[in-house]
């Protein structure tokens, strides 16, 4: 079986995250020292690991786990399996997780992880092998008091259960708190799509456009350029 892989693509996600931070920092009047701290991720782990495929061959995969800030508590953030995963994207997503936790005032920092892979090309056994090996590789920085992964794009409750089981085997006891979104949390799978749909509809209502003209992500809603915040309808600036 040939598994499709590709090099890390150039991503604008980190530039966007930093631009958003700079705008917020200006409003808050943050000093230069704090800006330097929050513009950088505290810890970044890149792992390259082998996985045995169903045909007996060994394929090599690349994964990341990035912790942006842990000042408010253990890091918290999703794990995605996608061909477009890149270190810059994971850095940006970890940064956004820090802001989201702080805005709703919960005692967590921000983290994110990912593996460069198309999970749809893997058999269930191959997906389990990849997940367990990745979990082992990042086990040195995750845990209920350090960093707690969660489902994201391309991952689900089964992936989280494999991760929890792998970490528990290494520890010698069941560590249920090492991940969230484990089996039994069926409503979690629809949460992201529901959030995106609601943000899209809200954006459409705001700028009096059809929903089909707007796009939304879990991080932010997007609307036609003429209706960007601070711009009058019909403005070309």
C-alpha positions in Angstrom: 0.0 0.0 0.0 1.4 3.4 -1.0 0.6 6.2 1.5 0.3 9.7 0.1 2.6 12.2 1.7 3.7 15.7 0.9 6.1 18.4 2.2 4.9 21.0 4.7 3.1 23.7 2.8 3.8 27.4 3.4 1.0 28.6 5.8 -0.2 32.1 6.6 -1.9 30.9 9.8 1.0 31.9 12.0 1.2 35.4 10.4 -2.5 35.8 11.0 -2.3 34.7 14.6 0.6 37.1 15.2 -1.2 40.0 13.5 -4.3 39.4 15.7 -2.1 39.3 18.8 -0.3 42.5 17.9 -3.7 44.2 17.4 -5.0 43.0 20.8 -1.7 43.9 22.5 -1.9 47.4 21.2 -5.4 47.8 22.6 -4.3 46.3 26.0 -1.1 48.4 26.1 1.1 45.3 26.8 4.7 46.1 27.5 7.4 44.9 25.2 8.6 42.1 27.5 5.2 40.5 27.7 4.7 40.8 23.9 8.0 38.9 23.4 6.9 36.1 25.7 3.4 35.7 24.1 4.6 35.9 20.5 6.6 32.7 20.9 5.6 29.1 21.8 7.1 27.8 25.0 7.8 24.3 23.7 7.8 22.6 20.3 8.3 18.9 19.6 8.8 17.4 16.1 8.8 13.6 15.8 9.6 11.3 12.9 8.5 7.8 13.5 8.1 4.5 11.6 4.8 2.6 11.2 4.3 -0.9 9.9 1.7 -1.0 7.2 -0.7 -3.9 6.4 1.6 -5.0 3.5 4.5 -5.4 5.8 6.4 -2.3 4.7 7.6 0.4 7.0 6.5 4.0 6.3 7.9 7.1 8.0 5.6 9.8 9.3 6.1 13.3 10.8 4.2 14.7 13.7 4.2 17.8 16.0 3.1 18.8 19.4 3.4 22.5 20.3 2.7 24.1 23.6 2.2 27.9 23.4 1.8 28.9 27.0 1.2 27.1 30.3 1.0 30.1 32.7 -2.7 29.5 33.5 -2.5 25.8 33.8 -1.9 22.6 31.7 -2.0 23.0 28.0 -5.1 22.0 26.1 -5.6 21.5 22.4 -6.6 19.3 19.6 -4.8 16.7 17.5 -5.3 16.7 13.7 -4.4 14.1 11.0 -4.1 15.9 7.7 -1.7 16.2 4.8 -1.6 20.0 5.2 -0.3 19.9 8.8 2.7 22.1 9.2 4.7 23.4 12.1 3.6 27.0 11.5 0.0 26.0 11.4 0.3 24.0 14.7 2.1 27.0 16.3 -0.8 29.3 15.3 -3.5 26.9 16.5 -1.7 26.5 19.8 -1.6 30.2 20.2 -5.3 30.5 19.5 -6.0 27.8 22.1 -4.3 30.0 24.7 -6.5 33.0 23.8 -9.7 30.9 23.8 -9.0 29.4 27.2 -8.1 32.8 28.6 -11.2 34.6 27.1 -13.6 32.1 28.8 -11.5 32.1 32.0 -10.7 28.5 32.3 -7.4 27.4 33.9 -5.7 26.0 30.8 -2.9 27.0 28.5 -2.9 26.4 24.7 -1.4 23.6 22.7 -2.0 21.8 19.4 -0.7 18.7 17.6 -0.8 17.0 14.2 0.5 14.3 12.0 1.1 14.8 8.2 -1.1 12.0 6.9 -4.3 11.3 5.1 -6.2 9.1 7.6 -8.7 8.0 4.9 -5.9 6.1 3.2 -5.1 4.0 6.2 -6.8 0.8 7.3 -8.1 0.7 10.9 -5.1 -1.3 11.9 -2.7 1.1 10.3 -4.5 4.1 11.9 -4.2 2.4 15.3 -0.5 1.7 14.8 0.2 5.3 13.7 -1.7 6.7 16.7 -0.1 4.5 19.3 3.4 5.3 17.9 2.7 9.0 17.8 1.3 8.9 21.4 4.5 7.2 22.5 6.7 9.8 20.8 4.9 12.7 22.5 4.4 11.0 25.8 7.3 12.9 27.2 5.4 16.2 27.2 1.7 15.2 27.6 -0.3 14.3 30.7 -3.2 15.6 32.8 -1.0 18.1 34.5 1.1 19.1 31.5 -0.8 18.9 28.2 -4.1 17.3 27.3 -4.8 16.4 23.6 -8.3 16.4 22.2 -10.0 15.4 18.8 -9.6 17.7 15.8 -9.6 17.4 12.1 -9.1 13.7 11.0 -9.2 12.4 14.6 -12.1 11.1 16.7 -13.0 9.4 20.0 -11.4 6.1 18.8 -8.1 7.9 18.2 -8.3 9.4 21.7 -9.0 6.1 23.2 -6.0 4.5 21.6 -3.9 7.4 22.9 -5.2 7.0 26.4 -4.6 3.3 26.3 -1.0 3.7 25.0 -0.1 6.2 27.7 -1.7 4.1 30.4 0.3 1.0 29.3 3.5 3.0 29.6 2.5 4.3 33.1 1.3 0.9 34.4 -2.1 2.3 35.4 -5.2 3.8 33.7 -4.7 7.5 33.1 -8.1 8.7 31.8 -7.2 12.4 32.2 -4.5 12.3 29.6 -6.9 13.1 26.7 -10.5 14.4 26.3 -13.1 13.4 23.7 -12.8 9.7 24.3 -15.3 7.0 23.3 -18.8 7.8 24.7 -18.7 11.5 23.8 -20.7 11.2 20.6 -21.9 14.7 20.5 -18.3 16.0 20.3 -18.0 15.0 16.6 -20.7 17.4 15.4 -19.6 20.3 17.6 -17.1 21.8 15.2 -19.4 21.7 12.1 -22.3 23.1 14.1 -20.1 26.0 15.3 -18.9 26.8 11.8 -22.5 26.8 10.4 -23.7 29.1 13.2 -20.8 31.5 12.6 -21.4 31.5 8.9 -25.1 32.3 9.3 -24.3 35.0 11.8 -21.8 36.6 9.4 -24.4 36.5 6.6 -27.0 38.2 8.7 -24.5 40.9 9.8 -23.6 41.9 6.3 -27.0 41.1 4.7 -25.5 38.5 2.4 -26.5 34.9 1.5 -24.9 32.2 3.6 -23.3 30.7 0.5 -21.2 33.9 0.2 -19.6 33.4 3.6 -17.1 31.0 4.9 -16.5 30.1 8.5 -13.9 28.1 10.5 -13.9 27.0 14.1 -11.5 29.9 14.9 -13.3 32.7 13.1 -16.1 33.6 10.7 -15.3 35.2 7.4 -17.6 37.5 5.4 -17.3 39.5 2.1 -14.5 42.0 2.1 -17.0 44.9 2.0 -18.5 43.9 5.3 -15.2 43.4 7.3 -15.4 45.0 10.7 -14.6 48.7 10.5 -15.5 49.0 6.9 -18.7 50.6 5.6 -20.8 48.4 3.2 -19.7 49.0 -0.3 -16.2 50.2 0.7 -13.4 48.9 -1.5 -10.7 49.6 1.0 
